[in-house]
Amino acid sequence: MNNYTKIFAIILLMIIPIFFNSCKSDDNSGNNGKDTINGNTTDITDDNLITYLIPSPKDMFALIRNEKLAFSSDVLNPKTNIDKYLDTKTKEVGFGIYSADLAYTAAFKQTNEATEYFKIVRNLSDKIGLSAVFTESLVKRVNHIPENKDSLLKVTNDTFYDIVRFLEENDRKSSLSLISVGGWIESLYIVVNITKTYNENDPTIQLIADQKNVFENLILSLEQRQNDVNIKTVIEELNPIKEIYDKLEVVKIENPDQVKASKNQIIVGGTTKIVMTKEQFLQLKRTITDVRNKLALNDV
């Protein structure tokens, strides 16, 4: 479990077990409430909390890659859609969408596709004032992926956190919110659409159900900035997803392992599980697809 996972757990006072336990350790622990992004220590505050509510690209696709679900290019946002993004909202949401596509192709080691989506993300970054992140050094890392040990997924993940840090340092909270929405909706859209069948014991189904917690915190962070007309519009567009997640049942699960605390005392651990029925899964799949297509302007 990496540092980002531990910070999520501390802040949210909850763990999405299947989701975050799939991450592999890349960093050393012990930052005492701080996170390290490419060597820079960042304090976690109410202002940048959204950063730690949204999974990184590496986190989002770790489990589905481990579950050996087949890669499908059909779920990728068409490259030509970039020409449709003309205003701030569509450009920033679109940037988040394409970033998730880049992470997905990188996670499944689709080098050619990933390289193409990297170019799109870099192109769109120029239009939303993020070109400073895409340095010569970063581009060189991407161009030399086949010849060195630097994986494309690692480059993608590093870029993700560079972008987050840049937006925080430049007080662009609304931009970070819109990009986060695009990244989250595209990631979930991909997961639900490459999951062909429903099985209540399938870890990927539980991953999708557990997004209820992530989504609720995403909405809360957006509501703090709803004076921004773009944020307010996005909240309204996400409402159909909220209606479904609000209906998912959260049940308490008693831990069968009993730990004896003292001679006359036994402590029984417990946790909760979010339950999603087959009907709710299919409804969520349709709704996620509809909302994603509207945000990506696929219906235009």
C-alpha positions, 0 to 999 in steps of 0.5 A: 500500500503506497503513501497516497492510500494511507493518506486517503484512509487518514483523511476520509476515515474509511478504506475502500479495501479492494480498490486501494489494496491493489496498489503496489508500494513505490514509496517509503512511508512516514510522512506524518500527514504530508504527501510527497509529489515527485520529491515535493512535500505537500501539506494536506489542507481543506483547500487541496483535499480534492486531490486526495479524494480522486484516485490516481490513474495508477490506482484506478486501473491497478485492480482491473489490470490484475483481474486480467480483464481484456483491453478494449479500444472501443471505450476510449474517447475518440481522438477527434473529440478534441476539436469539439472542446471550445470553452473552459469547461469542456476543455478541462473536463476533456483534459481529465477524460483524455488523461484517464484514457492515457492511464488506461492504455498505459496500464494495459501496456498499449504503447502505441495507443498511449503515445497517441493519447499522450500527444492529445493530452499535451495538446489540450494542456496548451489550451488550458494553461498547463503546458509548463508541466509538459517539459522537454524532460517529460516528453523525452521520457515518453519518447524513449519508453521502449529503450529504457526501464521507465514504464509508460504507466509510471510516467503517466502517474508522475505527470498526473501528480505534477498537474495536481501540484501545478494547479494547487500552487497556482490556485486553480481549484475550479480547474482541478475540480473539472479535470477531476470530474473528467478523470473520474467519470471516464475511469468509471465508464471504462471499468463498467463497460469492460465488465461484461457480466455481473457477479456479486463476488467479483472484486471489480463489481465491488470496486464499482460499488465502492466508488459511492464513497469517492463520488460522494466526496467528489460532490461535496468538494464541487459544492464548495465551489458551486458559485462557479457556473461551470462547477454548478453545471457539472453538479447538475450533470452528475445528478443522475449518477448521484441518484443511483449511488444514493440508493446503494445499501451500506451494510455492516459486516462483523469481523469473525476474528475476535481479539482478546483485549484483556481477561474479561474483555473481547473486542470484535472488529467490524466494517461496512460493505456497499452492496450493489444488485445486478439491476443497480449495476446495469442501471449505473452502467447505462447512466455512467455511459449517458453522463460520460457521453454528454460530458465528452460531447459524444452526442454532438 
